[in-house]
Amino acid sequence: MTRPLIAFVFLCLGAAHATAQAPASPVVQECLRLKALEIDWGDREKADKHRKLWLDTCRQAYATNGENPHVKVALAAAMTERPEFIPLLRAAIAQDDTEAMLLLFNDYNSFDRNPNRPDVIPRAEAEKALRRAAELGNAEATFRLATILTRGGPIKHDMAGARYWGEKALANPPKTMRPSDVAVVVGEWLSQSDKADEQLRGIIILEKLAKTGRGDAQAYLAVAIRSVDPVRARQLLEQAVRTYPGHAEAPLADMLIKGEGGPKDEKRAVTILQRSAYDAQHSKWMLGQLTLEGRLVRRDVAAAVKLLGPWSQWDYDTRLQIVRLLAENPEVQMGYPERFLYTATEDAELGETGAMDALIALKLSRHTQFADKDGGCALALRAGLKRDECGGK
């Protein structure tokens, strides 16, 4: 390469670098500032005025700085019409903007997944965006992915994956959360691992937090050490139930019923569960299991399903249990049956263990809300399953 040509190349590179380092124009700065402002969206008049200014400013910024991914995201965030802002998010995603990836996933999760209309954003695209954002180090996306993997829907649940991404979140917690709040959740996930090293790491995290008096950490630690030190586990739960009842009531009641770590007290256990707070979903789950079994309380399948319902949004095994119970008990009615069927179908499509078999059985049952012989037989045929109800095909 001749010297004049070399000099020309370096001049071009220098110019490009200077352009990249140049400060954003005033209109771009104002667009990004308006996006970052904390607004009381409950005040409709002020919120509408802010959104109009934000939208107008970002449209101006986009007109002159259309290749800036931050401007694309800011403009997309100001918009309310999905056909307008989704293409902007996709364009920013093509430039590896992790905020756009997270926004795309959140938009899918909030406005798609509807039993009455097709998805605007395909599920696979939404999952890919969230995973890519986590891979690129977006702290919010990392913790969100980890959390969704613990329960499934719209991504197949995967506790090993949840622990992996959870530990990533420990090292880089979201700005919207206190590090200790991330630690207690991840500590609980790790403490329940089948791998001894992960379990130990989780217990160490929970021990440290429990010593500060955090009731949720005390409850999670109690569950983790229950099999090896039931006496201490019960003591921890007795402490935790005073400050974090939603975390401690169910395992404490179970230990009271079984007489682990201290005297058996079935009456107190049932009282704890029946008096639990409205939002103590795990306590309702356990009371639902007792109601289903007819143990210590009267057996009532319909009441049991109702009690199990709230916890099922956080736990795939409970969702599967409810689908099977409905197939076996067609007289039990569900509130919002279309939403429930969508979730059961989503689990089956994601390949959750047992989900397809349970969905087919529900459709082939006599349940007035879910019976669908043609649909059930079509699913069985697609899954390669022979069912007597379908003529053995």
Beta strands, then each sheet from edge to edge (+ up, - down):
end
